[in-house]
C-alpha cells in the first residue's frame, strides 16, 4: 500500500465530502478510492470514516490522523522543493495564536497583509488570553508575552510591553495624582482577574530592596482587562494593565499613565514555534513576513531582536525565503 497516496485520497474525500467527489477530483476510479481507504484503515487497525447516505464523518481517530496527514504531505512537498532547488509558492494551512487585544491591534493587520501576499496559504488565527499548546492544538506560530519557560521551542524576540497604572484625567482631578505607592493604597482602583490576577499589585523594589505588594482599594473587580479599562475611562478608579491595551487611549488623552518610576521591567514579546525537523516553507515565509512588521510596531528595548530557545539560549534560526 502506498501510504502517501492513501493519505492524499483521505484528505480529498473529507474535503470534498464524498468518495465519488474525491474520485473525480483525483482522477481515480471510485472502487479504487474505497479500496485504498479500506486498506489504510486495516493498516492502522482503526476506523477513520463513518459513511452515511449524505456525507462522510470522521471518527475521533480519523480527525487526529487527518491533521497528521496534512502536515506530513506538506512536509514532503517542502522537502522535495528544497531538494530540487525549485522556486515554488508556499501553500497550505497555517495556525497562529496570540492574546486577544494584542492580536487585534498588532497581529490581525500582519496576517491580513500576509494573506494578500501569499494567496495559496490559509490562516487559522486563534485569539485567546490563555496560552494554547502548540503541539496539542496544532499551532504553527504563537505570540507570547512574558518570560518564557525553558523548552525545545524556538523563540524570536520582537519587542516588549510595559505594565502600567493609568487613570482618566477627571479621576486624577478629583482624587489627585499618586506620587508614591503609599498614595496608591488609599485611592479607588479597578482590578481584574487575568493577566494581573488579584487585588494586590506588586511593584519592584528600588535597587536591592524587596518587591512591594500594595493592597489596592478595590471599587470594582471585573474578569477582563477590557472591562477594567472601560471603567477607568469612566473614572471609576485607576487600573493596571499592559501598555498595548491602552495605547490608543493614552494617545487620545482618555487615560494617563501614573507611577512610571515604579514600573516593573518591560515584558518581552516573542514569536514561538516548534524546533523539531525541517521548518515548513509556509512557516518560514510567515516568520520572514511577520517579524520585521511586528518589530516596527512594538518597542524593541535594550535587548533588541533576539532568536533562541524559549528561555533565551542562543540557537540559530534560518527564516530566509527561497
MOQUI-V589279 format. One record per pair of residues at least 24 apart in sequence whose C-alpha atoms are under 6 Angstrom apart, sorted by the first residue. I is the first residue (numbers start at 1). J is the second residue. Records with the same first field share a line. If there is no record, write none. Layout:
# MOQUI-V589279
I = J, J
This chain:
# MOQUI-V589279
6 = 36
7 = 69
17 = 55, 56
90 = 282
91 = 120, 121
92 = 121
93 = 121, 122, 123
94 = 123
95 = 123, 124, 125, 139, 140
96 = 125, 139, 140, 141, 142
97 = 125, 126, 127, 142
98 = 127, 142, 143
99 = 127, 128, 129
100 = 127, 128, 129
140 = 273
141 = 272, 273
142 = 271, 272
143 = 270, 271
144 = 269, 270
145 = 268, 269
146 = 267, 268
148 = 310, 311
149 = 311
150 = 310, 311
151 = 310
153 = 273, 274, 275, 309, 310
154 = 272, 273, 275, 308, 309, 310
155 = 270, 271, 272, 307, 308, 309, 310
156 = 270, 271, 306, 307
157 = 269, 270, 305, 306
158 = 269, 270, 295, 305
159 = 269, 298, 299, 300
160 = 266, 267, 268, 269, 299, 300
161 = 243, 266, 267
162 = 242, 243, 266
163 = 241, 242, 243
164 = 240, 241
165 = 239, 240, 257, 258
166 = 238, 239, 256, 257, 258
167 = 232, 238, 255, 256
168 = 233, 235, 254, 255
171 = 235
185 = 216
188 = 217, 218, 219, 237
189 = 217, 218, 219, 237, 238, 239
190 = 218, 219, 220, 221, 228, 237, 238, 239
191 = 221
192 = 221, 222, 223, 224
193 = 223
204 = 264
284 = 319
285 = 321
288 = 319
